[in-house]
Amino acid sequence: MLLYLNIGDEIMITVKDVEHVAKLARLELTEEEKEKFTKQLGDVLKHVDAMNEVDTSQVEPMAHAIDFVNVMRDDKVYYEQTKEELLKNAPDEEDGFFRVPKIN
């Protein structure tokens, strides 16, 4: 699916695109919200398109903006729960597993 179309300086996103994304996210939007989000997403895409004009050919790819050393502590298990203890929290359990509603 075409999310946006770059025509000259204009980036176009349609209400149909917003409806598609809302459907994927299982959101129900009013007509007002669809129009509002169409404009907002279009504005975001314009900003992204503006960033594409910046010359980054001399910039080295990186994962973080600053150098990082692993700042996390080691994981330590202080109390390990049994499967039975964990399943006590389940609203519904079947054959030793959490039972959850089917998603269509």
PEQUIRA-V874608 format. One line per field, one symbol per residue. ss: DSSP state (2 for helix, 1 for strand, 0 for the rest). burial: b if it has 16 or more other C-alpha atoms within 10 Angstrom, else e. Layout:
ss=???
burial=???
This chain:
ss=00001110011100222222222200000022222222222222222222200000000000000000000000000000002222200000110011000000
burial=eeeeeeeeeebbbbbebbbeeeeeeeeeeeeeebeebbbebbeebbeeeeeeeeeeeeeeeeeeeeeeeeeeeeeeeeeeeeeeeeeeeeeeeeeeeeeeeeee
